[in-house]
C-alpha cells in the first residue's frame, strides 16, 4: 500500500496509528458503521497494491481488535 492510499484510508474514517509494510493499524469507533469502515479500508488497500503489482491476485485480510491482543478479536458481519 502506498502512502497515498494510507492517507485516503485515514480520510475515510480510519484514525491511522501505524503503517507497517503491507498493513495499516487504525483506530475507529466500534459502532454500526464499523463493518463499512473496515470494508472501505480493505478496498483502498487492495486498490493501492493493484497499482504497485498490476495483475496480481491481491486480497485483504482485515482483523478488528479492541487491543493488540489476538484475544480481543471483534467478529464482524460482512457489509459486502
N, C-alpha and C positions, 0 to 999 in steps of 0.2 A: 504494500500500500504506500502510495506516495504521500508526501507531506500535504499536498493539495487535498487529497481525499480525506486525510485525517482532519484537516481544518473543516471540510464540508461535513464530516461526521459530527464534529463539535457543534457546528452551527445548527445541525439537525436536532439538537437536544441532548447530545452526549456531552456531559461535563468531562471532557478529556482529562485524564490524570497521567497517563503514560503511553508512549508508543514504543513497542518493543518488537523489532524485526518485522514480523507479519501479523502482529496483534495490537489491539488498542485496548487500554483499560479505561473505562468510563465510569462516571458516577451519574446515575439517572434516578428519578423518582420512581418508587415502586407503587405505581397506580394503574388505572385501567389502560393507560397509554403505553405501558412498558412493552408489551409484545410488539406494537407497531414501531416503537423506537428501536428495539433490537433488530427487527426486520430491515429497517431503513439503514442502520449502521452496517449490517451484513451486506446489504445491496451496494452501498458505497464502497465497502472494502473489496468486494468482488469486482465491481466496475473498475476500481483503481488497479487491481492486479491484472485484469484483462488488458489494460493499456500497456503494462510492462511486459507481459508474456502473451501476446495475441495468439488465440487458437488453443491455449492450454485449458484443460478442464479445471477451472478454478471454482472452489466451493468454500462456503463458510461453515464454521462450527461454533456458533455463539454459545457462550456459557454465561449465566447470570448468577451472581453470588451476593450475599449480604456482607461478605468479608473475603479475605484472601484464602480462607479455608475451603477446601473442596466439600466439606460437610455442610456448608452454608448454601449449597446449590439451590436455586429457585426454579421450579418447574413452570414452564410457560405453555400456554395454549397457542399454537402457531397462528399468526394473523394472516398467513398467506392463503 
